[in-house]
């Protein structure tokens, strides 16, 4: 396999297929299309990108399975939410890849995960929800997956009167639709920065109420175009004991910098991966590239390179995570 040389750049005259998970109009799709249009000039050889969105999590898994042990020429890259360790445990019938063996390329979107309530929910504060007597419903994709298990964990440890509903599209468009129709009282979503543009007035009119921050303390949440998060909103970790905190952080092993990343086949040599990883680091030093992307997403961004992401993926304690799933997910079947 050819790699980059001083005389002929590896990517010269080539096309990179960019698999996007999931779906047209999703945050991943919007970001991937920007990268596909604006990143090539920073890559030696100026390759062409072709973005190919896939509509569902299952179809994205199928693409990742195929890419995982595919050619190491760097001509197929995936970008989206997926390819993380919890999926190996909770979707073992669909997932054939090993998350810590992918070649990770970059990440720049630390998703601000927040639990939101519909205005007609029985609760408009998380403190009132804890120990409450009136049931509220929470939308999730599938019983036993990472987000479902996080909510089940909180239900048990914080005495939440929650009934977890499944079968929902938990992408950003899907979460908006769930709140539009009040199909559930609450949803965990990463749509904070799109609220002002996609659903103007929701926040200021109280149509949805941010209840509690679910993402890690390291994920800074800046004001969106309509203002900041409500004063006094807490991180769910503020309510957990040290042992509970360790369990909850394990359940979020696929979030933070690892949640939405660009990845390549495990057979991709470091020097080929680094052509793209180094290029996006360089692009973030370019005011036009960075400003355009930050304007598109409505916030300041910082890039994480491939080697750093590889180290994060390799640091996940799979056996401890397995023990947490066995404790909180009744339908979970351990692969060990």
FIGU-470288 format. One record per residue (C-alpha): x, y, z; residue number from 1; chain. Coordinates in nm, 3 decimals, padded with zeros to 5 digits, always signed. Layout:
<pazas>
         u         v         w   num   cadena
         X         Y         Z   NUM        A
...
</pazas>
This chain:
<pazas>
         u         v         w   num   cadena
   +00.000   +00.000   +00.000     1        A
   +00.126   +00.343   -00.092     2        A
   +00.181   +00.598   +00.178     3        A
   +00.272   +00.964   +00.160     4        A
   +00.607   +01.044   -00.003     5        A
   +00.784   +01.376   -00.063     6        A
   +00.729   +01.350   -00.440     7        A
   +00.370   +01.222   -00.458     8        A
   +00.126   +01.304   -00.179     9        A
   -00.071   +00.996   -00.071    10        A
   -00.406   +01.164   -00.133    11        A
   -00.325   +01.330   -00.465    12        A
   -00.601   +01.262   -00.720    13        A
   -00.799   +01.049   -00.472    14        A
   -01.148   +01.058   -00.325    15        A
   -01.230   +00.993   +00.040    16        A
   -01.570   +00.844   +00.112    17        A
   -01.708   +01.000   +00.430    18        A
   -01.973   +00.780   +00.593    19        A
   -02.197   +00.996   +00.810    20        A
   -02.391   +00.859   +01.106    21        A
   -02.666   +00.931   +01.122    22        A
   -02.908   +01.085   +00.877    23        A
   -02.948   +01.392   +00.659    24        A
   -02.999   +01.707   +00.865    25        A
   -02.840   +01.566   +01.178    26        A
   -02.558   +01.750   +01.356    27        A
   -02.316   +01.489   +01.223    28        A
   -02.437   +01.546   +00.866    29        A
   -02.409   +01.926   +00.893    30        A
   -02.056   +01.904   +01.035    31        A
   -01.941   +01.635   +00.791    32        A
   -02.053   +01.836   +00.490    33        A
   -01.862   +02.140   +00.614    34        A
   -01.549   +01.930   +00.662    35        A
   -01.593   +01.764   +00.321    36        A
   -01.613   +02.104   +00.151    37        A
   -01.348   +02.296   +00.343    38        A
   -01.084   +02.052   +00.472    39        A
   -00.932   +01.918   +00.145    40        A
   -00.712   +02.223   +00.083    41        A
   -00.532   +02.155   +00.413    42        A
   -00.453   +01.793   +00.319    43        A
   -00.144   +01.727   +00.108    44        A
   -00.274   +01.623   -00.234    45        A
   -00.607   +01.808   -00.194    46        A
   -00.833   +01.499   -00.213    47        A
   -01.204   +01.512   -00.287    48        A
   -01.456   +01.411   -00.018    49        A
   -01.793   +01.250   -00.087    50        A
   -02.028   +01.248   +00.213    51        A
   -02.268   +00.953   +00.242    52        A
   -02.521   +00.980   +00.527    53        A
   -02.674   +00.660   +00.661    54        A
   -03.024   +00.686   +00.810    55        A
   -03.015   +00.474   +01.127    56        A
   -02.787   +00.352   +01.404    57        A
   -02.812   -00.006   +01.274    58        A
   -02.704   +00.096   +00.925    59        A
   -02.414   +00.295   +01.071    60        A
   -02.306   -00.012   +01.271    61        A
   -02.308   -00.215   +00.949    62        A
   -02.085   +00.042   +00.779    63        A
   -01.847   +00.054   +01.077    64        A
   -01.826   -00.326   +01.086    65        A
   -01.725   -00.330   +00.720    66        A
   -01.478   -00.044   +00.757    67        A
   -01.321   -00.180   +01.078    68        A
   -01.115   -00.451   +00.908    69        A
   -01.120   -00.293   +00.564    70        A
   -00.832   -00.157   +00.356    71        A
   -00.588   +00.075   +00.531    72        A
   -00.558   +00.320   +00.244    73        A
   -00.741   +00.599   +00.428    74        A
   -01.001   +00.633   +00.151    75        A
   -01.297   +00.549   +00.376    76        A
   -01.362   +00.748   +00.692    77        A
   -01.667   +00.756   +00.918    78        A
   -01.790   +01.060   +01.106    79        A
   -02.071   +01.055   +01.355    80        A
   -02.204   +00.923   +01.683    81        A
   -02.090   +00.564   +01.719    82        A
   -01.791   +00.333   +01.720    83        A
   -01.749   +00.338   +02.097    84        A
   -01.694   +00.071   +02.362    85        A
   -02.047   +00.065   +02.518    86        A
   -02.187   -00.043   +02.181    87        A
   -01.969   -00.357   +02.188    88        A
   -02.148   -00.459   +02.505    89        A
   -02.505   -00.346   +02.445    90        A
   -02.534   -00.420   +02.072    91        A
   -02.315   -00.727   +02.053    92        A
   -02.540   -00.895   +01.795    93        A
   -02.495   -00.599   +01.557    94        A
   -02.148   -00.474   +01.647    95        A
   -01.847   -00.669   +01.527    96        A
   -01.582   -00.397   +01.569    97        A
   -01.356   -00.334   +01.869    98        A
   -01.379   +00.034   +01.951    99        A
   -01.028   +00.067   +02.094   100        A
   -00.873   -00.066   +01.771   101        A
   -01.014   +00.190   +01.528   102        A
   -00.776   +00.456   +01.402   103        A
   -00.937   +00.771   +01.540   104        A
   -00.875   +01.082   +01.336   105        A
   -01.030   +01.388   +01.504   106        A
   -01.311   +01.528   +01.712   107        A
   -01.419   +01.887   +01.766   108        A
   -01.774   +01.862   +01.895   109        A
   -01.803   +01.806   +02.270   110        A
   -02.178   +01.751   +02.283   111        A
   -02.360   +01.936   +02.564   112        A
   -02.595   +01.663   +02.680   113        A
   -02.888   +01.798   +02.885   114        A
   -03.209   +01.642   +03.017   115        A
   -03.498   +01.858   +02.895   116        A
   -03.861   +01.855   +03.007   117        A
   -04.164   +01.949   +02.800   118        A
   -04.355   +02.247   +02.940   119        A
   -04.647   +02.017   +03.029   120        A
   -04.428   +01.770   +03.215   121        A
   -04.516   +01.705   +03.579   122        A
   -04.177   +01.850   +03.675   123        A
   -03.986   +02.160   +03.573   124        A
   -03.696   +02.114   +03.816   125        A
   -03.469   +01.817   +03.878   126        A
   -03.475   +01.870   +04.255   127        A
   -03.854   +01.830   +04.257   128        A
   -03.825   +01.523   +04.038   129        A
   -03.606   +01.337   +04.289   130        A
   -03.837   +01.150   +04.523   131        A
   -04.145   +01.283   +04.344   132        A
   -04.468   +01.085   +04.344   133        A
   -04.604   +01.170   +03.998   134        A
   -04.471   +00.962   +03.711   135        A
   -04.295   +01.123   +03.416   136        A
   -04.190   +00.960   +03.090   137        A
   -03.846   +00.973   +02.928   138        A
   -03.777   +00.900   +02.560   139        A
   -03.498   +00.658   +02.474   140        A
   -03.399   +00.457   +02.168   141        A
   -03.372   +00.101   +02.297   142        A
   -03.387   -00.079   +02.629   143        A
   -03.042   -00.165   +02.755   144        A
   -02.840   +00.078   +02.541   145        A
   -02.605   +00.333   +02.698   146        A
   -02.853   +00.620   +02.731   147        A
   -03.131   +00.390   +02.856   148        A
   -02.900   +00.245   +03.118   149        A
   -02.789   +00.592   +03.229   150        A
   -03.152   +00.685   +03.292   151        A
   -03.222   +00.356   +03.467   152        A
   -02.917   +00.420   +03.685   153        A
   -03.048   +00.766   +03.780   154        A
   -03.395   +00.628   +03.837   155        A
   -03.259   +00.381   +04.091   156        A
   -02.991   +00.589   +04.261   157        A
   -03.181   +00.920   +04.281   158        A
   -03.533   +00.779   +04.327   159        A
   -03.677   +00.930   +04.010   160        A
   -04.042   +00.844   +03.932   161        A
   -03.950   +00.779   +03.570   162        A
   -04.103   +00.547   +03.314   163        A
   -03.857   +00.496   +03.031   164        A
   -04.017   +00.472   +02.686   165        A
   -03.829   +00.316   +02.393   166        A
   -03.844   +00.320   +02.017   167        A
   -03.758   +00.687   +01.975   168        A
   -03.527   +00.853   +01.725   169        A
   -03.274   +01.021   +01.955   170        A
   -03.092   +01.220   +01.686   171        A
   -03.131   +01.597   +01.709   172        A
   -03.421   +01.609   +01.459   173        A
   -03.584   +01.317   +01.640   174        A
   -03.548   +01.480   +01.982   175        A
   -03.702   +01.801   +01.848   176        A
   -03.996   +01.602   +01.711   177        A
   -04.045   +01.422   +02.043   178        A
   -04.078   +01.755   +02.222   179        A
   -04.289   +01.906   +01.940   180        A
   -04.549   +01.634   +01.981   181        A
   -04.501   +01.577   +02.356   182        A
   -04.454   +01.207   +02.291   183        A
   -04.261   +01.195   +02.619   184        A
   -04.224   +01.431   +02.915   185        A
   -03.846   +01.442   +02.892   186        A
   -03.560   +01.368   +02.657   187        A
   -03.183   +01.370   +02.689   188        A
   -03.052   +01.566   +02.391   189        A
   -02.753   +01.751   +02.254   190        A
   -02.956   +02.017   +02.073   191        A
   -02.869   +02.312   +02.302   192        A
   -02.690   +02.514   +02.034   193        A
   -02.959   +02.446   +01.774   194        A
   -03.252   +02.548   +01.994   195        A
   -03.242   +02.915   +01.899   196        A
   -03.225   +02.848   +01.525   197        A
   -03.436   +02.533   +01.487   198        A
   -03.698   +02.610   +01.753   199        A
   -03.676   +02.985   +01.822   200        A
   -03.860   +03.086   +02.136   201        A
   -03.871   +02.741   +02.291   202        A
   -03.624   +02.838   +02.560   203        A
   -03.740   +03.194   +02.624   204        A
   -04.110   +03.096   +02.623   205        A
   -04.054   +02.795   +02.846   206        A
   -04.175   +02.542   +02.589   207        A
   -03.887   +02.319   +02.699   208        A
   -03.710   +02.340   +03.033   209        A
   -03.347   +02.230   +03.085   210        A
   -03.355   +02.019   +03.400   211        A
   -03.002   +01.893   +03.458   212        A
   -02.671   +01.869   +03.271   213        A
   -02.582   +01.511   +03.180   214        A
   -02.246   +01.565   +03.010   215        A
   -01.915   +01.564   +03.192   216        A
   -01.787   +01.872   +03.377   217        A
   -01.522   +01.906   +03.106   218        A
   -01.789   +01.991   +02.845   219        A
   -01.830   +02.367   +02.862   220        A
   -02.180   +02.490   +02.772   221        A
   -02.174   +02.844   +02.639   222        A
   -02.485   +03.058   +02.584   223        A
   -02.676   +02.986   +02.266   224        A
   -02.825   +03.263   +02.051   225        A
   -03.113   +03.312   +02.298   226        A
   -02.909   +03.313   +02.616   227        A
   -02.739   +03.092   +02.873   228        A
   -02.866   +02.786   +03.053   229        A
   -03.091   +02.878   +03.347   230        A
   -02.904   +03.005   +03.651   231        A
   -02.849   +02.738   +03.910   232        A
   -02.888   +02.439   +03.681   233        A
   -02.674   +02.156   +03.818   234        A
   -02.476   +01.872   +03.672   235        A
   -02.627   +01.535   +03.757   236        A
   -02.290   +01.438   +03.905   237        A
   -02.354   +01.689   +04.186   238        A
   -02.613   +01.447   +04.327   239        A
   -02.398   +01.132   +04.317   240        A
   -02.172   +00.970   +04.575   241        A
   -01.813   +00.887   +04.474   242        A
   -01.901   +00.523   +04.401   243        A
   -02.211   +00.624   +04.205   244        A
   -02.006   +00.880   +04.016   245        A
   -01.758   +00.614   +03.904   246        A
   -02.045   +00.400   +03.775   247        A
   -02.212   +00.688   +03.593   248        A
   -01.886   +00.800   +03.433   249        A
   -01.833   +00.443   +03.312   250        A
   -02.177   +00.449   +03.149   251        A
   -02.071   +00.765   +02.965   252        A
   -01.749   +00.609   +02.833   253        A
   -01.865   +00.670   +02.477   254        A
   -01.943   +01.039   +02.529   255        A
   -01.736   +01.356   +02.560   256        A
   -01.458   +01.371   +02.302   257        A
   -01.535   +01.016   +02.186   258        A
   -01.904   +01.067   +02.116   259        A
   -01.880   +01.222   +01.770   260        A
   -01.549   +01.141   +01.603   261        A
   -01.391   +01.069   +01.268   262        A
   -01.254   +00.714   +01.248   263        A
   -01.077   +00.487   +01.000   264        A
   -01.004   +00.119   +00.961   265        A
   -00.774   -00.035   +01.220   266        A
   -00.545   -00.128   +00.929   267        A
   -00.472   +00.236   +00.848   268        A
   -00.106   +00.324   +00.915   269        A
   -00.043   +00.609   +01.155   270        A
   +00.122   +00.820   +00.888   271        A
   -00.186   +00.801   +00.664   272        A
   -00.425   +00.876   +00.951   273        A
   -00.204   +01.165   +01.059   274        A
   -00.237   +01.331   +00.718   275        A
   -00.603   +01.399   +00.802   276        A
   -00.556   +01.448   +01.176   277        A
   -00.276   +01.700   +01.124   278        A
   -00.475   +01.873   +00.852   279        A
   -00.772   +01.949   +01.075   280        A
   -00.543   +02.076   +01.350   281        A
   -00.390   +02.309   +01.089   282        A
   -00.737   +02.405   +00.966   283        A
   -00.839   +02.510   +01.315   284        A
   -00.548   +02.756   +01.308   285        A
   -00.699   +02.908   +00.994   286        A
   -00.942   +03.189   +01.090   287        A
   -01.169   +03.135   +00.789   288        A
   -01.213   +02.760   +00.848   289        A
   -01.259   +02.792   +01.223   290        A
   -01.489   +03.094   +01.211   291        A
   -01.709   +02.933   +00.947   292        A
   -01.748   +02.614   +01.146   293        A
   -01.810   +02.795   +01.474   294        A
   -02.070   +03.016   +01.308   295        A
   -02.241   +02.708   +01.168   296        A
   -02.252   +02.538   +01.508   297        A
   -02.311   +02.852   +01.714   298        A
   -02.025   +02.814   +01.959   299        A
   -01.650   +02.806   +02.012   300        A
   -01.481   +02.478   +01.928   301        A
   -01.153   +02.303   +02.000   302        A
   -01.010   +02.013   +01.806   303        A
   -00.884   +01.684   +01.953   304        A
   -00.635   +01.496   +01.738   305        A
   -00.631   +01.126   +01.653   306        A
   -00.356   +01.004   +01.887   307        A
   -00.526   +01.173   +02.184   308        A
   -00.858   +01.008   +02.096   309        A
   -00.687   +00.671   +02.057   310        A
   -00.552   +00.703   +02.410   311        A
   -00.898   +00.790   +02.545   312        A
   -01.057   +00.490   +02.372   313        A
   -00.789   +00.257   +02.502   314        A
   -00.835   +00.383   +02.859   315        A
   -01.193   +00.254   +02.892   316        A
   -01.220   -00.019   +03.157   317        A
   -01.439   -00.265   +02.968   318        A
   -01.473   -00.514   +03.254   319        A
   -01.589   -00.247   +03.500   320        A
   -01.834   -00.111   +03.243   321        A
   -01.963   -00.465   +03.194   322        A
   -02.023   -00.494   +03.570   323        A
   -02.223   -00.170   +03.571   324        A
   -02.445   -00.290   +03.287   325        A
   -02.505   -00.618   +03.470   326        A
   -02.612   -00.419   +03.776   327        A
   -02.853   -00.173   +03.614   328        A
   -02.977   -00.330   +03.288   329        A
   -03.210   -00.630   +03.339   330        A
   -03.191   -00.736   +02.975   331        A
   -02.814   -00.707   +02.945   332        A
   -02.624   -01.022   +02.847   333        A
   -02.256   -01.002   +02.923   334        A
   -02.019   -01.114   +02.649   335        A
   -01.766   -01.225   +02.912   336        A
</pazas>
